Amino acid sequence: MKKVTAYAPASIGNVSLGFDILGAALAPVDGSKTGDEVEIETSCGPELFDFAVDGKFADKLPSSHRENIVFQCYQRFTHALGNVDNANIPVRITLRKNLPIGSGLGSSASSIVAALTGLNAYFDSPFSDNQLLQMMGEMEGQISGSIHYDNVAPSFLGGITLMTGLDDKIAVTLPVISDWYWVICYSGIKVSTAEARKILPPSYSLSDTLTFGRQLAIFVQALHAQDAKMASAVMHDVIAEPHRKRLLPAFDAVRLKSIAAGASAFGISGSGPTVFAVCESLEIAQQVETLLTQQYIQTDHGFTKICKIDEQGATING
């Protein structure tokens, strides 16, 4: 009998200024797991694939396992393996769904990364990291409507990742400003990534395009120079936030209050509704955490966490 368990952390897509090409992995400072886990073990049953789901948000998933992205990852992975003996080993896969769906925290990406990372480990690592990442992007594209890596890459590789657009090295990791605390707040409502993409305009002005490029270049330079002030100064979204914020009740109000409380930057995590604030001290982070808990959470499912950047990414036990 063989068993491996893969964990993939939650992530912030876009990081405000890097639409579709920046992402950041999250590690709560309280040690809790804000990410999905996938356990893969040898099955004694007659079927090649046996599937189970548990975890806090398991009841929000499709009832049929064939509609679950983890099953689709298994299909994609075994197809890539081809006709080899390993592909015919019966397995039981259990998904522990710890992230809310449609939260803006890379929920689908976390399941995809945990599933493909776990399968690769279980079948003795037939694929490289870049090959796995390509598969992850393809699977994410099935859900969101287009291939993008801003959640799967940081969840898999860890840290803050920059998507290159190159086939042979899809993403690179950037330096991290270790003093930063990242406060995330999930309001408890659901925002569809596909729907959030539809409300974006088909084209942008030259002014916004230049601002986007300038801010991204300055941010990357500031991370390498470890210039926290410069990095946070350009964390402003001119691409998605002006259009998506109308989907997030109280966004403008809590943004202003968080900045007033000392946050260095504030934005939408991915498509939302989760928001994030960058803070330069734990004391400021705690103040912003309290503010967001009181004024942004809208249902019993909402939560707020103080995080650092998870520099490990996906991990394997077993």
C-alpha positions in Angstrom: 0.0 0.0 0.0 1.3 3.5 -0.9 0.0 6.8 0.2 1.0 10.5 -0.4 -0.7 13.7 0.7 -0.2 16.9 -1.1 -1.0 20.4 0.2 -1.3 23.5 -2.0 -1.6 27.0 -0.3 -4.2 29.7 -1.1 -3.0 32.5 -3.3 -3.6 36.1 -4.4 -4.0 36.4 -8.1 -3.0 39.7 -9.9 -1.6 41.2 -6.6 -3.4 44.3 -7.9 -0.9 45.6 -10.4 -0.1 42.4 -12.3 -3.3 41.3 -14.0 -2.9 37.6 -14.9 0.9 37.7 -14.6 1.6 38.1 -10.9 0.6 35.8 -8.0 1.5 35.3 -4.4 1.2 32.2 -2.1 -0.2 32.7 1.4 0.8 31.2 4.8 -1.3 32.3 7.8 0.8 33.3 10.7 -1.4 31.3 13.1 -0.2 28.1 11.4 -3.6 27.1 10.1 -3.9 25.6 6.6 -5.5 27.9 4.2 -5.3 25.6 1.2 -6.6 22.3 -0.1 -5.2 18.9 0.5 -5.3 15.8 -1.7 -4.6 12.3 -0.4 -3.8 9.6 -2.9 -3.5 5.9 -1.8 -3.6 2.5 -3.4 -7.2 1.2 -3.7 -8.2 -2.3 -3.1 -11.5 -1.8 -4.9 -12.4 -3.0 -8.4 -12.4 0.5 -9.9 -9.3 2.3 -11.2 -10.5 5.5 -9.5 -12.3 5.9 -6.2 -13.0 9.4 -4.9 -14.1 11.0 -1.6 -14.4 14.6 -0.4 -14.3 16.2 3.0 -13.4 19.5 4.6 -15.2 22.7 5.6 -16.4 23.5 2.1 -17.0 20.0 0.8 -20.7 20.5 0.6 -20.3 23.3 -2.0 -18.8 20.9 -4.6 -20.6 19.0 -7.4 -22.3 15.8 -6.2 -20.9 13.8 -9.1 -17.2 13.1 -8.9 -16.9 13.4 -12.7 -17.7 17.1 -12.4 -15.0 17.6 -9.8 -11.8 19.2 -11.0 -9.7 16.6 -9.1 -11.2 13.8 -11.1 -10.5 15.8 -14.3 -6.9 16.3 -13.1 -6.6 12.5 -12.7 -7.9 12.0 -16.2 -5.5 14.6 -17.6 -2.6 13.1 -15.7 -3.2 9.5 -16.7 -3.7 10.5 -20.3 -0.3 12.2 -20.2 1.2 9.1 -18.7 0.1 7.1 -21.7 -0.1 3.3 -21.8 2.2 2.4 -19.0 1.6 -0.1 -16.2 1.5 2.7 -13.5 -1.5 4.3 -15.2 -3.5 1.1 -14.4 -2.9 1.1 -10.7 -6.3 1.5 -8.8 -6.2 4.6 -6.6 -8.4 6.3 -4.0 -8.2 10.0 -3.9 -9.6 12.2 -1.1 -9.9 15.9 -1.5 -10.0 18.0 1.7 -11.7 21.2 0.6 -10.5 23.9 3.0 -11.0 26.9 0.7 -14.3 28.4 -0.3 -15.3 28.3 -3.9 -15.4 31.6 -5.8 -13.5 33.3 -3.0 -10.7 34.9 -4.9 -8.1 32.9 -3.0 -7.3 30.4 -5.8 -9.7 27.7 -4.6 -9.8 25.8 -7.9 -6.1 26.3 -8.4 -5.3 24.9 -4.9 -7.3 21.7 -5.7 -5.6 21.4 -9.1 -2.1 22.0 -7.7 -2.6 19.6 -4.8 -4.1 16.9 -7.2 -1.4 17.1 -9.9 1.5 17.5 -7.4 0.2 14.5 -5.4 -0.3 12.3 -8.5 3.2 13.1 -9.8 4.7 12.1 -6.4 2.5 8.9 -6.3 3.6 7.8 -9.7 7.3 8.5 -9.0 7.6 11.9 -10.6 7.3 11.3 -14.4 6.8 15.0 -15.2 9.0 18.1 -14.6 7.8 21.1 -12.7 7.3 23.0 -15.9 5.3 20.2 -17.5 3.1 20.0 -14.4 2.6 23.7 -14.4 1.5 23.6 -18.0 -1.1 20.9 -17.0 -2.2 23.0 -14.1 -2.8 26.0 -16.3 -4.8 23.9 -18.7 -7.0 22.6 -15.9 -7.5 26.1 -14.5 -8.6 27.3 -17.9 -11.4 24.7 -18.0 -12.9 26.5 -15.0 -12.2 30.2 -15.7 -12.6 30.1 -19.4 -8.9 30.9 -20.3 -5.5 29.6 -19.4 -3.8 31.7 -16.8 -1.2 30.9 -14.1 -1.5 33.7 -11.6 -3.0 31.3 -9.0 -1.6 27.9 -9.9 2.0 29.1 -10.2 2.4 30.6 -6.7 0.4 27.8 -5.2 2.8 25.3 -6.8 6.1 27.1 -6.7 5.6 29.3 -3.6 6.5 33.0 -3.1 5.6 35.8 -5.5 5.6 34.5 -9.1 5.8 36.3 -12.4 4.4 34.6 -15.5 6.9 34.8 -18.4 4.8 33.8 -21.4 7.5 31.4 -22.3 6.8 27.7 -22.9 10.1 26.4 -21.5 9.8 28.3 -18.2 6.3 29.4 -17.5 6.9 31.3 -14.3 9.7 32.6 -12.2 9.8 33.5 -8.5 10.5 37.0 -7.4 12.2 38.2 -4.1 9.9 38.7 -1.1 9.8 41.6 1.3 9.9 39.6 4.5 8.7 42.4 6.7 5.3 42.6 5.0 2.2 41.1 6.5 -0.7 40.3 4.2 -4.2 40.6 5.7 -6.8 38.7 3.7 -10.6 39.0 4.3 -13.1 36.8 2.6 -16.5 38.4 2.8 -18.4 35.1 2.5 -20.1 35.8 -0.8 -19.2 34.1 -4.1 -17.8 35.7 -7.2 -17.4 33.6 -10.3 -14.0 34.1 -12.0 -15.6 33.6 -15.4 -18.2 36.2 -14.7 -15.7 38.6 -13.2 -13.7 38.4 -16.4 -16.7 39.1 -18.6 -17.3 42.5 -17.0 -13.8 43.7 -18.1 -13.7 46.0 -21.2 -12.4 44.5 -24.4 -9.7 47.2 -24.7 -7.9 49.8 -22.6 -6.6 53.3 -23.1 -3.0 54.0 -23.9 -2.7 55.8 -20.6 -3.8 52.8 -18.6 -1.6 50.5 -20.6 1.4 52.6 -20.0 0.6 52.8 -16.3 0.2 49.0 -16.1 3.6 48.4 -17.7 5.4 51.1 -15.6 4.0 49.9 -12.3 4.9 46.3 -13.0 8.4 47.2 -14.0 8.9 49.4 -10.9 7.4 46.7 -8.6 9.8 44.0 -9.9 12.7 46.3 -9.5 11.6 47.3 -6.0 11.4 43.7 -4.9 14.9 43.0 -6.1 16.1 46.2 -4.4 14.1 45.3 -1.2 12.5 48.8 -1.4 9.2 48.2 0.4 8.0 51.8 0.1 8.5 51.9 -3.7 6.9 48.4 -4.1 3.8 49.3 -2.2 3.5 52.7 -3.8 2.7 51.1 -7.2 0.3 48.4 -6.0 -2.7 50.0 -7.7 -4.9 48.2 -10.2 -5.8 50.1 -13.3 -7.0 47.0 -15.2 -9.6 45.1 -13.2 -10.4 46.8 -9.9 -12.2 49.9 -11.4 -14.7 47.4 -13.0 -14.8 44.6 -10.5 -15.2 46.6 -7.3 -18.9 47.1 -8.0 -19.3 43.3 -7.3 -17.9 43.8 -3.8 -20.1 45.6 -1.3 -18.3 48.1 0.9 -15.0 47.8 -1.0 -14.3 51.5 -1.4 -15.1 52.2 2.3 -12.9 49.5 3.8 -10.1 50.4 1.4 -10.0 54.0 2.6 -10.3 52.9 6.2 -7.5 50.3 5.9 -5.1 52.8 4.4 -6.0 55.2 7.1 -5.2 52.5 9.7 -1.7 52.2 8.2 -2.0 49.6 5.4 0.6 50.4 2.7 -1.5 48.9 -0.1 -5.0 47.4 -0.6 -6.6 45.5 -3.4 -8.9 42.7 -4.7 -7.5 39.2 -4.4 -8.0 37.7 -7.9 -11.6 38.2 -9.0 -12.8 38.8 -5.4 -14.7 39.0 -3.1 -11.6 38.5 -0.9 -9.6 41.7 -0.4 -6.0 42.0 0.9 -4.0 44.7 2.7 -0.2 44.9 2.8 1.0 46.0 6.2 4.5 46.9 7.4 4.1 45.6 11.0 2.1 43.0 12.9 0.5 45.8 14.9 -0.9 47.5 11.8 -2.0 44.1 10.4 -3.9 43.3 13.6 -5.7 46.7 13.4 -6.6 46.1 9.8 -7.7 42.5 10.6 -10.2 43.9 13.2 -11.5 46.6 10.9 -12.1 44.1 8.0 -13.7 41.5 10.3 -16.1 44.1 11.5 -16.9 45.9 8.3 -16.3 43.7 5.3 -17.5 40.2 6.3 -21.1 39.6 5.2 -22.0 36.0 6.0 -21.1 33.3 8.5 -18.7 31.8 6.0 -16.4 34.8 5.9 -13.1 35.0 7.6 -10.0 37.2 8.1 -6.4 36.0 8.4 -3.0 37.6 8.8 -0.5 35.9 6.5 3.1 36.0 5.3 4.1 34.9 1.9 4.4 31.1 1.7 7.8 30.5 0.0 7.4 26.7 0.0 4.4 26.3 -2.3 3.0 22.8 -2.7 4.3 20.2 -0.3 4.2 16.4 -0.2 4.0 14.1 2.8 4.4 10.3 2.4 
